[in-house]
Amino acid sequence: MTYQIVEPIDIQHLQQVFDALEAESRERERSAAALALRNAELHRELQQRLAESESFGRVLVSLLQKTVLEQVLDVVCAEPRA
């Protein structure tokens, strides 16, 4: 939007424009903060799921490599603690 200054300057109108811009700026800052919080939450969830997936992968590799049941059970029992 283009603004033109006309003489005499309407201070009240100018203040209204500044107030509206300031309110819009605050709203955008609130939105950005909310998005940042949501992003952090999703990142934590993604990290948790990645850790779970890696844990499942280790169990599967162990199951495919080991033939002794006791060893497999040791790995399966150890993974939830990792």
TIKOL-116733 format. One line per field, with one value per residue (C-alpha): residue number from 1; residue in one letter; x, y, z. Coordinates in pm, 1 decimal. Example, Ala and Ser with C-alpha at 12.3 -4.5 7.8 and 13.67 -1.06 7.14 Angstrom:
2
k = 1,2
r = A,S
X = 1230.0,1367.0
Y = -450.0,-106.0
Z = 780.0,714.0
REM end
This chain:
82
k = 1,2,3,4,5,6,7,8,9,10,11,12,13,14,15,16,17,18,19,20,21,22,23,24,25,26,27,28,29,30,31,32,33,34,35,36,37,38,39,40,41,42,43,44,45,46,47,48,49,50,51,52,53,54,55,56,57,58,59,60,61,62,63,64,65,66,67,68,69,70,71,72,73,74,75,76,77,78,79,80,81,82
r = M,T,Y,Q,I,V,E,P,I,D,I,Q,H,L,Q,Q,V,F,D,A,L,E,A,E,S,R,E,R,E,R,S,A,A,A,L,A,L,R,N,A,E,L,H,R,E,L,Q,Q,R,L,A,E,S,E,S,F,G,R,V,L,V,S,L,L,Q,K,T,V,L,E,Q,V,L,D,V,V,C,A,E,P,R,A
X = 0.0,136.7,90.0,99.2,165.4,-74.5,-53.3,-153.4,-50.0,-338.4,-166.3,-468.4,-485.3,-109.3,-132.7,-410.7,-194.3,101.9,-120.0,-258.6,91.6,210.6,-84.9,-19.6,347.5,260.4,18.3,283.3,531.1,276.6,212.1,583.7,633.6,345.9,491.7,834.1,684.3,493.9,807.3,1004.9,728.3,725.2,1104.2,1103.3,837.7,1038.8,1353.3,1157.9,1022.2,1366.7,1511.8,1232.8,1289.4,1663.6,1591.2,1364.3,1635.9,1892.5,1654.1,1586.8,1956.7,2020.1,1740.7,1880.6,2238.6,2200.6,2089.7,2100.5,1761.5,1913.3,2123.7,1821.3,1618.3,1902.1,1894.1,1514.0,1509.7,1793.1,1640.3,1351.8,1612.2,1818.0
Y = 0.0,340.4,634.4,996.9,1274.0,1560.1,1895.8,1946.7,1614.0,1438.2,1324.8,1127.5,931.7,877.4,743.3,505.2,373.5,323.6,151.5,-84.2,-166.4,-226.8,-457.0,-651.1,-682.7,-817.1,-1068.2,-1189.8,-1226.7,-1431.6,-1650.5,-1701.8,-1795.5,-2043.9,-2198.0,-2223.2,-2404.0,-2644.4,-2704.3,-2788.0,-3024.9,-3201.8,-3221.5,-3390.8,-3635.1,-3708.2,-3770.6,-4010.4,-4201.9,-4215.4,-4359.5,-4619.4,-4709.3,-4747.0,-4965.9,-5190.4,-5208.2,-5323.8,-5592.6,-5715.3,-5726.7,-5920.1,-6164.4,-6224.0,-6266.0,-6463.3,-6819.6,-6857.4,-6766.7,-6640.6,-6385.8,-6267.5,-6225.4,-6025.4,-5783.5,-5756.4,-5686.2,-5432.9,-5221.5,-5059.7,-4917.2,-4762.6
Z = 0.0,-92.8,138.9,41.0,285.1,240.4,406.3,675.1,828.8,998.2,1319.1,1437.2,1110.6,1116.1,1472.0,1365.4,1081.5,1317.6,1573.5,1309.7,1186.3,1541.0,1613.9,1293.2,1385.7,1732.6,1582.3,1338.5,1625.6,1823.2,1520.3,1464.0,1829.6,1814.8,1500.0,1663.6,1964.8,1739.8,1535.3,1851.4,1963.9,1628.3,1628.8,1972.3,1851.9,1538.5,1745.7,1970.0,1673.0,1514.9,1836.5,1846.6,1483.7,1539.8,1841.8,1634.9,1371.5,1626.2,1751.8,1397.8,1311.6,1630.3,1553.1,1206.5,1327.8,1649.0,1679.2,2055.9,2203.2,2527.9,2338.4,2139.0,2456.0,2613.7,2319.2,2318.6,2692.6,2669.8,2391.8,2583.9,2822.7,2541.9
REM end
